[in-house]
Amino acid sequence: MKIKDRLALYFTLSSTLIMMVILSAIYFTFLKFLEADFFARLTDRTMVTAKLYLEADEISQDSLNKVRSMYLEKLNGEVIRIYNSKNTAAFIGDDQQYWSNSTINKVRDAGKLRFKDGERQVVGIYYKDNQGDFVIIASAVDQSTHYRLDKLRRIMLIIFVIVVIGLLLSGRWIANKILSPLAHFIEEVKQIKSSNLHFRVHEGKNKDEINLLAQNFNNLMEHLEQAFVLQRTFVANASHELRTPITRMIISAELSLSQEREKQDYRKALSSVLEDAEKMEGIITGLVNLAQTDLEFASSQLSPVRIDETLWTLQNEWKESAALNLRIDMQNLPENERELLIKANPVLLHIALNNIISNAFKFSDNKPVYCLLDMQDTAIELSFTDQGPGIAEDAFTEIFKPFYSATTESRHRGNGMGLYMAHKIITLYKGQISVMSEKGHGTTIKVVFPKL
């Protein structure tokens, strides 16, 4: 059974139960009210009977007739008895005993008694008169009450059926209304295929469970998309980049083995194979680093990182490991040190900036690299300038792609992964990276991070 059907059913059952309790309370309250009203009428009957038969000698005939016309309308199955001190019926023409002595004595002892005898309601009073002490008992069947209750039951049954149908329909409408975001969420989920993992479901504006479900689902999709991208990137890059050196190695080996050659020819062929093997090693290393970086993306935890401390750490590392000079200048430093914080993963941020610095040292033949930290009103700007040969303008957008090299010189060639990973990490932390260069006048890599 669908959730909306269960909700509609539960809503209808609970509402029906409450309605049954309310209708039952109304019915029994009305029943008790009518019984009490009829008991009051029977009590009045006994008092009128006492006035008519026990004190008739004290009032005029006209008054007696007036009282009879006003109060002695015949009730359904009416029985009235007046009993003297000997518990014998008196005054009324029908002298049948009707009630037992035990009942008469109970009325005499209680002074006033009400009870039900089957369908009959009975009222008895103890009445003292100058002619003696009497017990008056009146009984009748409240036929009008039975008629009213029967009519009330019919009305309640009709109302009950109508209300239950209305509750069922309204419950289903309410369930559809409440679960409509969930139905929309399901329809959106059905659209997700392996080819559009970038698709995200609509989270909505209501801060409810469905909104929380959509948020968690979108977070899951981000991790899945990252995993698929990692897989596709690794396979595509590996197949593309490894195919060329392997093909060259095979061709060189086949040509060398196709016929007898001179010693220097074999040496030349082996050098070519060794060069391609070294290139393959660099490609594999880059692919492994890329895969490792992508895995860290998926699980990276962000924390506030002081950008100046990261730069000083990099300066010391390059000085101690390679005796290279990273010169750092700072301007517009704030009084509040918190303005130097950016939200990032410290390990990945270190990798990104270190790749930029490493690239600058490599292309400038290990000449000093200049770094400028400029604190702006809303951003933190970093500029890394080398003294290399520069980059052509048409290569500005290409250098951030994987396995791209802007030069053909072997001493400057790398695996083409450094700036790509730097670009990926910096953009992950909502930063921007750009390049400014002129042939023969060095290159400047500019990085901009928003302030916390």
C-alpha positions as a LaTeX table, in Angstrom:
\begin{tabular}{lrrr}
\hline
Residue & $x$ (\AA) & $y$ (\AA) & $z$ (\AA) \\
\hline
Met1 & 0.00 & 0.00 & 0.00 \\
Lys2 & 1.34 & 3.44 & $-0.92$ \\
Ile3 & 2.20 & 5.96 & 1.77 \\
Lys4 & $-0.53$ & 8.36 & 0.67 \\
Asp5 & $-3.12$ & 5.55 & 0.86 \\
Arg6 & $-1.92$ & 4.61 & 4.34 \\
Leu7 & $-2.02$ & 8.23 & 5.46 \\
Ala8 & $-5.55$ & 8.65 & 4.11 \\
Leu9 & $-6.64$ & 5.39 & 5.78 \\
Tyr10 & $-5.06$ & 6.25 & 9.15 \\
Phe11 & $-6.51$ & 9.75 & 9.03 \\
Thr12 & $-9.97$ & 8.38 & 8.22 \\
Leu13 & $-9.83$ & 5.68 & 10.92 \\
Ser14 & $-8.64$ & 8.05 & 13.64 \\
Ser15 & $-11.15$ & 10.73 & 12.66 \\
Thr16 & $-13.93$ & 8.13 & 12.44 \\
Leu17 & $-13.10$ & 6.82 & 15.90 \\
Ile18 & $-13.18$ & 10.33 & 17.34 \\
Met19 & $-16.46$ & 11.04 & 15.57 \\
Met20 & $-17.99$ & 7.80 & 16.90 \\
Val21 & $-17.00$ & 8.77 & 20.44 \\
Ile22 & $-18.52$ & 12.24 & 20.00 \\
Leu23 & $-21.74$ & 10.91 & 18.43 \\
Ser24 & $-22.06$ & 8.27 & 21.15 \\
Ala25 & $-21.57$ & 10.93 & 23.83 \\
Ile26 & $-24.24$ & 13.08 & 22.18 \\
Tyr27 & $-26.62$ & 10.13 & 21.89 \\
Phe28 & $-26.30$ & 8.99 & 25.50 \\
Thr29 & $-26.44$ & 12.57 & 26.79 \\
Phe30 & $-29.65$ & 13.12 & 24.84 \\
Leu31 & $-31.01$ & 9.80 & 26.12 \\
Lys32 & $-30.30$ & 10.69 & 29.74 \\
Phe33 & $-31.80$ & 14.14 & 29.22 \\
Leu34 & $-35.03$ & 12.70 & 27.84 \\
Glu35 & $-35.20$ & 10.14 & 30.65 \\
Ala36 & $-34.67$ & 12.86 & 33.24 \\
Asp37 & $-37.32$ & 15.00 & 31.55 \\
Phe38 & $-39.83$ & 12.13 & 31.58 \\
Phe39 & $-39.05$ & 11.37 & 35.23 \\
Ala40 & $-39.77$ & 15.04 & 35.98 \\
Arg41 & $-43.09$ & 14.75 & 34.15 \\
Leu42 & $-43.99$ & 11.63 & 36.14 \\
Thr43 & $-43.02$ & 13.43 & 39.36 \\
Asp44 & $-45.34$ & 16.28 & 38.42 \\
Arg45 & $-47.97$ & 13.63 & 37.72 \\
Thr46 & $-47.71$ & 12.22 & 41.23 \\
Met47 & $-47.95$ & 15.70 & 42.76 \\
Val48 & $-50.98$ & 16.60 & 40.67 \\
Thr49 & $-52.58$ & 13.28 & 41.60 \\
Ala50 & $-52.03$ & 14.05 & 45.28 \\
Lys51 & $-53.61$ & 17.49 & 44.84 \\
Leu52 & $-56.56$ & 16.14 & 42.91 \\
Tyr53 & $-57.45$ & 13.13 & 45.01 \\
Leu54 & $-56.10$ & 13.87 & 48.46 \\
Glu55 & $-56.88$ & 17.58 & 48.69 \\
Ala56 & $-59.88$ & 17.76 & 46.36 \\
Asp57 & $-62.08$ & 18.58 & 49.31 \\
Glu58 & $-60.10$ & 21.78 & 49.86 \\
Ile59 & $-60.53$ & 23.30 & 46.36 \\
Ser60 & $-63.55$ & 24.20 & 44.23 \\
Gln61 & $-64.90$ & 22.08 & 41.40 \\
Asp62 & $-63.85$ & 24.66 & 38.83 \\
Ser63 & $-60.28$ & 24.57 & 40.09 \\
Leu64 & $-60.32$ & 20.79 & 40.05 \\
Asn65 & $-61.49$ & 20.71 & 36.42 \\
Lys66 & $-58.88$ & 23.31 & 35.50 \\
Val67 & $-56.11$ & 21.24 & 37.07 \\
Arg68 & $-57.33$ & 18.10 & 35.31 \\
Ser69 & $-57.37$ & 19.77 & 31.89 \\
Met70 & $-53.89$ & 21.21 & 32.40 \\
Tyr71 & $-52.03$ & 18.24 & 33.88 \\
Leu72 & $-53.92$ & 15.02 & 33.33 \\
Glu73 & $-53.23$ & 14.40 & 29.68 \\
Lys74 & $-53.05$ & 10.63 & 29.29 \\
Leu75 & $-49.50$ & 9.25 & 28.94 \\
Asn76 & $-48.66$ & 6.13 & 26.96 \\
Gly77 & $-49.36$ & 3.07 & 29.17 \\
Glu78 & $-49.92$ & 5.30 & 32.17 \\
Val79 & $-50.53$ & 3.64 & 35.55 \\
Ile80 & $-51.08$ & 5.66 & 38.76 \\
Arg81 & $-51.73$ & 4.19 & 42.19 \\
Ile82 & $-52.33$ & 5.72 & 45.59 \\
Tyr83 & $-51.56$ & 3.45 & 48.52 \\
Asn84 & $-52.69$ & 4.05 & 52.10 \\
Ser85 & $-50.81$ & 3.17 & 55.25 \\
Lys86 & $-51.77$ & $-0.48$ & 54.74 \\
Asn87 & $-50.26$ & $-0.50$ & 51.27 \\
Thr88 & $-53.74$ & $-0.93$ & 49.73 \\
Ala89 & $-54.78$ & 0.93 & 46.56 \\
Ala90 & $-57.25$ & 3.70 & 47.31 \\
Phe91 & $-59.21$ & 6.61 & 45.76 \\
Ile92 & $-58.71$ & 5.60 & 42.11 \\
Gly93 & $-61.43$ & 3.45 & 40.62 \\
Asp94 & $-59.02$ & 0.75 & 39.47 \\
Asp95 & $-58.04$ & $-0.71$ & 42.80 \\
Gln96 & $-55.63$ & $-3.31$ & 41.36 \\
Gln97 & $-52.59$ & $-3.54$ & 43.57 \\
Tyr98 & $-50.07$ & $-3.42$ & 40.61 \\
Trp99 & $-46.88$ & $-2.82$ & 42.68 \\
Ser100 & $-45.66$ & $-5.11$ & 45.42 \\
Asn101 & $-45.42$ & $-4.21$ & 49.09 \\
Ser102 & $-41.62$ & $-4.20$ & 48.93 \\
Thr103 & $-41.66$ & $-1.52$ & 46.24 \\
Ile104 & $-44.23$ & 0.54 & 48.18 \\
Asn105 & $-42.18$ & 0.27 & 51.36 \\
Lys106 & $-39.03$ & 1.38 & 49.51 \\
Val107 & $-40.85$ & 4.53 & 48.40 \\
Arg108 & $-42.12$ & 5.07 & 51.95 \\
Asp109 & $-38.63$ & 4.70 & 53.38 \\
Ala110 & $-36.89$ & 6.83 & 50.72 \\
Gly111 & $-39.53$ & 9.54 & 50.55 \\
Lys112 & $-39.01$ & 9.76 & 46.79 \\
Leu113 & $-37.93$ & 7.05 & 44.37 \\
Arg114 & $-37.19$ & 6.81 & 40.65 \\
Phe115 & $-36.42$ & 3.63 & 38.75 \\
Lys116 & $-36.94$ & 1.83 & 35.44 \\
Asp117 & $-39.03$ & $-1.29$ & 35.08 \\
Gly118 & $-38.30$ & $-2.65$ & 31.62 \\
Glu119 & $-39.44$ & $-0.02$ & 29.16 \\
Arg120 & $-41.41$ & 1.75 & 31.87 \\
Gln121 & $-40.20$ & 4.64 & 33.97 \\
Val122 & $-41.57$ & 4.73 & 37.52 \\
Val123 & $-41.75$ & 7.56 & 40.08 \\
Gly124 & $-42.97$ & 7.11 & 43.64 \\
Ile125 & $-43.45$ & 9.73 & 46.40 \\
Tyr126 & $-44.39$ & 9.56 & 50.06 \\
Tyr127 & $-47.17$ & 12.08 & 50.76 \\
Lys128 & $-48.53$ & 13.11 & 54.15 \\
Asp129 & $-52.11$ & 14.40 & 54.30 \\
Asn130 & $-54.69$ & 15.20 & 56.97 \\
Gln131 & $-56.42$ & 12.02 & 55.85 \\
Gly132 & $-53.33$ & 9.91 & 56.48 \\
Asp133 & $-49.93$ & 8.94 & 55.03 \\
Phe134 & $-49.98$ & 7.81 & 51.39 \\
Val135 & $-47.61$ & 6.49 & 48.73 \\
Ile136 & $-48.28$ & 7.64 & 45.18 \\
Ile137 & $-46.63$ & 5.74 & 42.33 \\
Ala138 & $-46.92$ & 6.74 & 38.66 \\
Ser139 & $-45.58$ & 4.77 & 35.69 \\
Ala140 & $-45.67$ & 5.19 & 31.91 \\
Val141 & $-43.80$ & 4.30 & 28.72 \\
Asp142 & $-41.98$ & 7.26 & 27.13 \\
Gln143 & $-42.95$ & 6.44 & 23.56 \\
Ser144 & $-41.96$ & 9.89 & 22.28 \\
Thr145 & $-38.42$ & 9.38 & 23.61 \\
His146 & $-38.11$ & 6.08 & 21.74 \\
Tyr147 & $-39.34$ & 7.79 & 18.60 \\
Arg148 & $-36.91$ & 10.69 & 18.99 \\
Leu149 & $-33.98$ & 8.38 & 19.73 \\
Asp150 & $-34.79$ & 6.23 & 16.71 \\
Lys151 & $-34.92$ & 9.33 & 14.54 \\
Leu152 & $-31.68$ & 10.59 & 16.09 \\
Arg153 & $-29.98$ & 7.25 & 15.33 \\
Arg154 & $-31.06$ & 7.45 & 11.70 \\
Ile155 & $-29.78$ & 11.03 & 11.39 \\
Met156 & $-26.49$ & 10.11 & 13.07 \\
Leu157 & $-26.04$ & 7.11 & 10.78 \\
Ile158 & $-26.56$ & 9.24 & 7.67 \\
Ile159 & $-24.22$ & 11.92 & 9.00 \\
Phe160 & $-21.68$ & 9.24 & 9.94 \\
Val161 & $-21.65$ & 7.74 & 6.43 \\
Ile162 & $-21.41$ & 11.16 & 4.77 \\
Val163 & $-18.64$ & 12.33 & 7.10 \\
Val164 & $-16.66$ & 9.07 & 6.68 \\
Ile165 & $-16.80$ & 9.42 & 2.89 \\
Gly166 & $-15.80$ & 13.08 & 3.23 \\
Leu167 & $-12.94$ & 12.17 & 5.58 \\
Leu168 & $-11.68$ & 9.50 & 3.19 \\
Leu169 & $-11.72$ & 11.87 & 0.22 \\
Ser170 & $-10.27$ & 14.80 & 2.19 \\
Gly171 & $-7.65$ & 12.50 & 3.76 \\
Arg172 & $-6.54$ & 11.35 & 0.33 \\
Trp173 & $-6.44$ & 14.95 & $-0.90$ \\
Ile174 & $-4.41$ & 16.03 & 2.14 \\
Ala175 & $-2.03$ & 13.06 & 1.70 \\
Asn176 & $-1.55$ & 13.95 & $-1.98$ \\
Lys177 & $-0.96$ & 17.58 & $-1.04$ \\
Ile178 & 1.58 & 16.74 & 1.67 \\
Leu179 & 3.39 & 14.12 & $-0.41$ \\
Ser180 & 3.36 & 16.05 & $-3.68$ \\
Pro181 & 6.97 & 17.23 & $-3.08$ \\
Leu182 & 7.94 & 13.59 & $-2.52$ \\
Ala183 & 6.21 & 12.57 & $-5.75$ \\
His184 & 8.05 & 15.37 & $-7.55$ \\
Phe185 & 11.29 & 14.21 & $-5.92$ \\
Ile186 & 10.69 & 10.64 & $-7.18$ \\
Glu187 & 10.00 & 11.87 & $-10.72$ \\
Glu188 & 13.23 & 13.87 & $-10.68$ \\
Val189 & 15.20 & 10.90 & $-9.36$ \\
Lys190 & 13.90 & 8.79 & $-12.27$ \\
Gln191 & 15.59 & 11.22 & $-14.68$ \\
Ile192 & 19.06 & 10.54 & $-13.27$ \\
Lys193 & 21.19 & 8.29 & $-15.46$ \\
Ser194 & 24.89 & 7.59 & $-15.65$ \\
Ser195 & 25.08 & 10.21 & $-18.40$ \\
Asn196 & 23.67 & 13.10 & $-16.31$ \\
Leu197 & 25.06 & 12.63 & $-12.81$ \\
His198 & 25.39 & 16.41 & $-12.60$ \\
Phe199 & 21.59 & 16.62 & $-12.29$ \\
Arg200 & 20.32 & 17.72 & $-8.85$ \\
Val201 & 16.80 & 17.40 & $-7.46$ \\
His202 & 14.87 & 20.47 & $-6.38$ \\
Glu203 & 15.23 & 20.95 & $-2.62$ \\
Gly204 & 12.29 & 23.32 & $-2.14$ \\
Lys205 & 11.88 & 26.12 & 0.39 \\
Asn206 & 10.11 & 24.21 & 3.17 \\
Lys207 & 12.48 & 23.10 & 5.93 \\
Asp208 & 10.83 & 19.69 & 6.36 \\
Glu209 & 11.84 & 16.03 & 6.10 \\
Ile210 & 11.46 & 16.00 & 2.30 \\
Asn211 & 13.77 & 19.02 & 2.02 \\
Leu212 & 16.30 & 17.22 & 4.25 \\
Leu213 & 15.97 & 14.09 & 2.10 \\
Ala214 & 16.58 & 16.11 & $-1.07$ \\
Gln215 & 19.65 & 17.80 & 0.46 \\
Asn216 & 21.17 & 14.49 & 1.55 \\
Phe217 & 20.38 & 12.96 & $-1.85$ \\
Asn218 & 22.10 & 15.85 & $-3.64$ \\
Asn219 & 25.12 & 15.44 & $-1.37$ \\
Leu220 & 25.18 & 11.75 & $-2.26$ \\
Met221 & 24.96 & 12.60 & $-5.95$ \\
Glu222 & 27.93 & 14.94 & $-5.61$ \\
His223 & 30.03 & 12.10 & $-4.17$ \\
Leu224 & 28.81 & 9.69 & $-6.85$ \\
Glu225 & 29.48 & 12.19 & $-9.60$ \\
Gln226 & 32.97 & 12.77 & $-8.24$ \\
Ala227 & 33.59 & 9.01 & $-8.18$ \\
Phe228 & 32.36 & 8.59 & $-11.76$ \\
Val229 & 34.35 & 11.60 & $-12.93$ \\
Leu230 & 37.42 & 10.16 & $-11.24$ \\
Gln231 & 36.90 & 6.84 & $-12.95$ \\
Arg232 & 36.24 & 8.35 & $-16.38$ \\
Thr233 & 39.12 & 10.83 & $-16.06$ \\
Phe234 & 41.57 & 8.17 & $-15.02$ \\
Val235 & 40.55 & 5.75 & $-17.78$ \\
Ala236 & 40.41 & 8.43 & $-20.47$ \\
Asn237 & 43.71 & 10.01 & $-19.49$ \\
Ala238 & 45.45 & 6.67 & $-19.06$ \\
Ser239 & 44.23 & 5.34 & $-22.41$ \\
His240 & 45.06 & 8.57 & $-24.22$ \\
Glu241 & 48.41 & 9.42 & $-22.67$ \\
Leu242 & 49.87 & 5.92 & $-22.40$ \\
Arg243 & 48.93 & 4.84 & $-25.91$ \\
Thr244 & 51.49 & 7.11 & $-27.69$ \\
Pro245 & 54.66 & 6.14 & $-25.77$ \\
Ile246 & 53.72 & 2.48 & $-25.79$ \\
Thr247 & 53.14 & 2.60 & $-29.55$ \\
Arg248 & 56.49 & 4.31 & $-30.06$ \\
Met249 & 58.25 & 1.74 & $-27.87$ \\
Ile250 & 56.70 & $-1.12$ & $-29.84$ \\
Ile251 & 57.60 & 0.44 & $-33.20$ \\
Ser252 & 61.18 & 1.12 & $-32.09$ \\
Ala253 & 61.57 & $-2.44$ & $-30.82$ \\
Glu254 & 60.07 & $-3.96$ & $-33.98$ \\
Leu255 & 62.29 & $-1.86$ & $-36.25$ \\
Ser256 & 65.38 & $-2.82$ & $-34.25$ \\
Leu257 & 64.52 & $-6.52$ & $-34.43$ \\
Ser258 & 63.45 & $-6.52$ & $-38.08$ \\
Gln259 & 67.07 & $-6.95$ & $-39.27$ \\
Glu260 & 70.64 & $-6.98$ & $-38.10$ \\
Arg261 & 71.89 & $-3.48$ & $-37.24$ \\
Glu262 & 74.99 & $-1.73$ & $-36.04$ \\
Lys263 & 75.78 & $-1.34$ & $-32.37$ \\
Gln264 & 75.07 & 2.39 & $-32.37$ \\
Asp265 & 71.67 & 1.75 & $-33.99$ \\
Tyr266 & 70.70 & $-0.56$ & $-31.14$ \\
Arg267 & 71.96 & 2.01 & $-28.66$ \\
Lys268 & 69.85 & 4.68 & $-30.34$ \\
Ala269 & 66.76 & 2.43 & $-30.31$ \\
Leu270 & 67.26 & 1.60 & $-26.62$ \\
Ser271 & 67.68 & 5.30 & $-25.79$ \\
Ser272 & 64.39 & 6.01 & $-27.55$ \\
Val273 & 62.69 & 3.21 & $-25.61$ \\
Leu274 & 64.21 & 4.51 & $-22.35$ \\
Glu275 & 62.97 & 8.02 & $-23.11$ \\
Asp276 & 59.46 & 6.74 & $-23.77$ \\
Ala277 & 59.60 & 4.60 & $-20.61$ \\
Glu278 & 60.59 & 7.64 & $-18.54$ \\
Lys279 & 57.75 & 9.57 & $-20.11$ \\
Met280 & 55.36 & 6.73 & $-19.22$ \\
Glu281 & 56.65 & 6.79 & $-15.65$ \\
Gly282 & 55.92 & 10.52 & $-15.43$ \\
Ile283 & 52.43 & 10.01 & $-16.88$ \\
Ile284 & 51.66 & 7.18 & $-14.48$ \\
Thr285 & 52.92 & 9.26 & $-11.54$ \\
Gly286 & 50.71 & 12.15 & $-12.64$ \\
Leu287 & 47.69 & 9.87 & $-13.01$ \\
Val288 & 48.25 & 8.39 & $-9.56$ \\
Asn289 & 48.62 & 11.86 & $-8.05$ \\
Leu290 & 45.47 & 12.99 & $-9.84$ \\
Ala291 & 43.53 & 9.98 & $-8.60$ \\
Gln292 & 44.80 & 10.54 & $-5.05$ \\
Thr293 & 43.89 & 14.23 & $-5.21$ \\
Asp294 & 40.40 & 13.43 & $-6.49$ \\
Leu295 & 39.90 & 10.95 & $-3.66$ \\
Glu296 & 40.95 & 13.61 & $-1.16$ \\
Phe297 & 38.45 & 16.01 & $-2.76$ \\
Ala298 & 35.62 & 13.64 & $-1.92$ \\
Ser299 & 36.60 & 13.35 & 1.74 \\
Ser300 & 38.29 & 16.69 & 2.42 \\
Gln301 & 37.34 & 18.50 & 5.61 \\
Leu302 & 37.42 & 22.30 & 5.43 \\
Ser303 & 38.88 & 24.43 & 8.20 \\
Pro304 & 40.17 & 28.01 & 8.58 \\
Val305 & 43.75 & 28.27 & 7.22 \\
Arg306 & 46.04 & 31.30 & 7.56 \\
Ile307 & 47.34 & 32.05 & 4.09 \\
Asp308 & 50.48 & 33.88 & 5.30 \\
Glu309 & 51.56 & 30.93 & 7.45 \\
Thr310 & 51.13 & 28.60 & 4.46 \\
Leu311 & 53.39 & 30.85 & 2.37 \\
Trp312 & 56.10 & 31.00 & 5.07 \\
Thr313 & 56.01 & 27.20 & 5.34 \\
Leu314 & 56.46 & 26.82 & 1.57 \\
Gln315 & 59.34 & 29.29 & 1.59 \\
Asn316 & 61.16 & 27.29 & 4.27 \\
Glu317 & 60.56 & 23.98 & 2.49 \\
Trp318 & 62.02 & 25.22 & $-0.83$ \\
Lys319 & 64.96 & 26.82 & 0.93 \\
Glu320 & 65.82 & 23.71 & 2.96 \\
Ser321 & 65.16 & 21.04 & 0.31 \\
Ala322 & 66.49 & 22.68 & $-2.85$ \\
Ala323 & 68.16 & 25.91 & $-1.67$ \\
Leu324 & 65.77 & 27.86 & $-3.89$ \\
Asn325 & 64.67 & 31.41 & $-3.13$ \\
Leu326 & 60.96 & 32.16 & $-2.78$ \\
Arg327 & 60.68 & 35.87 & $-2.05$ \\
Ile328 & 57.50 & 36.91 & $-0.27$ \\
Asp329 & 56.16 & 40.46 & $-0.04$ \\
Met330 & 52.98 & 41.52 & 1.72 \\
Gln331 & 50.94 & 44.69 & 1.49 \\
Asn332 & 47.76 & 46.07 & 3.05 \\
Leu333 & 48.08 & 43.64 & 5.97 \\
Pro334 & 45.08 & 43.89 & 8.31 \\
Glu335 & 45.23 & 44.54 & 12.04 \\
Asn336 & 42.88 & 41.64 & 12.67 \\
Glu337 & 44.64 & 38.35 & 11.94 \\
Arg338 & 41.29 & 36.64 & 11.26 \\
Glu339 & 41.15 & 38.46 & 7.93 \\
Leu340 & 44.07 & 36.30 & 6.77 \\
Leu341 & 41.96 & 33.14 & 7.09 \\
Ile342 & 40.43 & 31.21 & 4.21 \\
Lys343 & 38.31 & 28.09 & 4.45 \\
Ala344 & 40.13 & 25.15 & 2.87 \\
Asn345 & 41.77 & 21.82 & 3.43 \\
Pro346 & 45.32 & 22.72 & 4.56 \\
Val347 & 46.96 & 19.72 & 2.82 \\
Leu348 & 45.28 & 20.34 & $-0.55$ \\
Leu349 & 45.89 & 24.09 & $-0.35$ \\
His350 & 49.58 & 23.39 & 0.30 \\
Ile351 & 49.68 & 21.08 & $-2.77$ \\
Ala352 & 48.01 & 23.69 & $-5.01$ \\
Leu353 & 50.33 & 26.58 & $-4.08$ \\
Asn354 & 53.39 & 24.33 & $-4.10$ \\
Asn355 & 52.57 & 23.17 & $-7.66$ \\
Ile356 & 52.42 & 26.81 & $-8.82$ \\
Ile357 & 55.76 & 27.59 & $-7.15$ \\
Ser358 & 57.37 & 24.42 & $-8.50$ \\
Asn359 & 56.22 & 25.28 & $-12.00$ \\
Ala360 & 57.65 & 28.79 & $-11.64$ \\
Phe361 & 61.05 & 27.51 & $-10.50$ \\
Lys362 & 61.16 & 24.94 & $-13.30$ \\
Phe363 & 60.44 & 27.38 & $-16.14$ \\
Ser364 & 62.82 & 30.02 & $-14.76$ \\
Asp365 & 65.71 & 27.56 & $-14.37$ \\
Asn366 & 65.55 & 27.82 & $-10.55$ \\
Lys367 & 65.84 & 31.60 & $-10.48$ \\
Pro368 & 64.10 & 33.40 & $-7.58$ \\
Val369 & 60.31 & 33.40 & $-7.64$ \\
Tyr370 & 58.44 & 36.43 & $-6.32$ \\
Cys371 & 55.23 & 36.06 & $-4.32$ \\
Leu372 & 53.01 & 39.04 & $-3.43$ \\
Leu373 & 50.25 & 38.78 & $-0.83$ \\
Asp374 & 47.81 & 41.69 & $-1.26$ \\
Met375 & 44.91 & 42.05 & 1.18 \\
Gln376 & 41.88 & 43.61 & $-0.51$ \\
Asp377 & 38.58 & 44.63 & 1.09 \\
Thr378 & 36.73 & 41.44 & 0.16 \\
Ala379 & 39.43 & 39.14 & $-1.16$ \\
Ile380 & 42.95 & 37.81 & $-0.66$ \\
Glu381 & 45.16 & 38.11 & $-3.76$ \\
Leu382 & 48.31 & 36.05 & $-4.37$ \\
Ser383 & 50.67 & 36.68 & $-7.31$ \\
Phe384 & 53.51 & 34.28 & $-8.22$ \\
Thr385 & 55.97 & 35.73 & $-10.77$ \\
Asp386 & 58.85 & 33.83 & $-12.37$ \\
Gln387 & 61.74 & 34.90 & $-14.64$ \\
Gly388 & 61.07 & 32.33 & $-17.33$ \\
Pro389 & 60.56 & 32.62 & $-21.08$ \\
Gly390 & 56.86 & 33.42 & $-20.76$ \\
Ile391 & 53.81 & 31.79 & $-22.30$ \\
Ala392 & 52.03 & 32.55 & $-25.56$ \\
Glu393 & 48.59 & 34.15 & $-25.11$ \\
Asp394 & 46.82 & 31.33 & $-26.98$ \\
Ala395 & 48.06 & 28.89 & $-24.31$ \\
Phe396 & 46.59 & 30.78 & $-21.32$ \\
Thr397 & 43.52 & 28.54 & $-21.10$ \\
Glu398 & 45.36 & 25.37 & $-22.09$ \\
Ile399 & 47.91 & 25.29 & $-19.27$ \\
Phe400 & 45.23 & 24.37 & $-16.72$ \\
Lys401 & 44.28 & 21.22 & $-18.66$ \\
Pro402 & 45.75 & 17.83 & $-17.70$ \\
Phe403 & 48.94 & 16.63 & $-19.47$ \\
Tyr404 & 49.44 & 19.95 & $-21.26$ \\
Ser405 & 52.95 & 21.34 & $-21.62$ \\
Ala406 & 53.59 & 24.85 & $-22.90$ \\
Thr407 & 57.12 & 24.06 & $-24.12$ \\
Thr408 & 58.90 & 21.40 & $-26.12$ \\
Glu409 & 62.23 & 21.80 & $-24.30$ \\
Ser410 & 63.04 & 18.60 & $-22.41$ \\
Arg411 & 64.50 & 20.46 & $-19.42$ \\
His412 & 61.19 & 22.28 & $-18.91$ \\
Arg413 & 58.82 & 19.47 & $-19.76$ \\
Gly414 & 56.82 & 17.87 & $-16.95$ \\
Asn415 & 53.86 & 15.56 & $-16.70$ \\
Gly416 & 51.39 & 18.44 & $-17.26$ \\
Met417 & 49.50 & 17.81 & $-13.99$ \\
Gly418 & 50.80 & 20.54 & $-11.66$ \\
Leu419 & 48.73 & 23.54 & $-12.78$ \\
Tyr420 & 45.76 & 21.32 & $-13.54$ \\
Met421 & 45.62 & 20.10 & $-9.92$ \\
Ala422 & 46.28 & 23.63 & $-8.63$ \\
His423 & 43.36 & 24.96 & $-10.70$ \\
Lys424 & 41.09 & 22.16 & $-9.51$ \\
Ile425 & 41.92 & 22.67 & $-5.81$ \\
Ile426 & 41.67 & 26.48 & $-5.91$ \\
Thr427 & 38.30 & 26.49 & $-7.68$ \\
Leu428 & 37.08 & 23.88 & $-5.18$ \\
Tyr429 & 37.60 & 26.48 & $-2.43$ \\
Lys430 & 35.72 & 29.16 & $-4.40$ \\
Gly431 & 38.96 & 30.77 & $-5.53$ \\
Gln432 & 40.02 & 32.00 & $-8.98$ \\
Ile433 & 43.27 & 31.38 & $-10.81$ \\
Ser434 & 44.48 & 33.24 & $-13.90$ \\
Val435 & 47.68 & 33.74 & $-15.85$ \\
Met436 & 49.41 & 36.87 & $-17.18$ \\
Ser437 & 52.46 & 36.48 & $-19.38$ \\
Glu438 & 54.41 & 37.95 & $-22.23$ \\
Lys439 & 56.92 & 36.08 & $-24.34$ \\
Gly440 & 60.42 & 36.67 & $-22.97$ \\
His441 & 59.26 & 38.56 & $-19.88$ \\
Gly442 & 58.23 & 35.83 & $-17.44$ \\
Thr443 & 54.84 & 34.64 & $-16.21$ \\
Thr444 & 52.57 & 35.67 & $-13.33$ \\
Ile445 & 50.01 & 33.27 & $-11.88$ \\
Lys446 & 47.35 & 35.17 & $-9.92$ \\
Val447 & 45.19 & 33.45 & $-7.27$ \\
Val448 & 42.23 & 35.16 & $-5.58$ \\
Phe449 & 40.43 & 33.77 & $-2.51$ \\
Pro450 & 37.31 & 35.29 & $-0.95$ \\
Lys451 & 37.60 & 36.33 & 2.69 \\
Leu452 & 35.72 & 34.45 & 5.38 \\
\hline
\end{tabular}
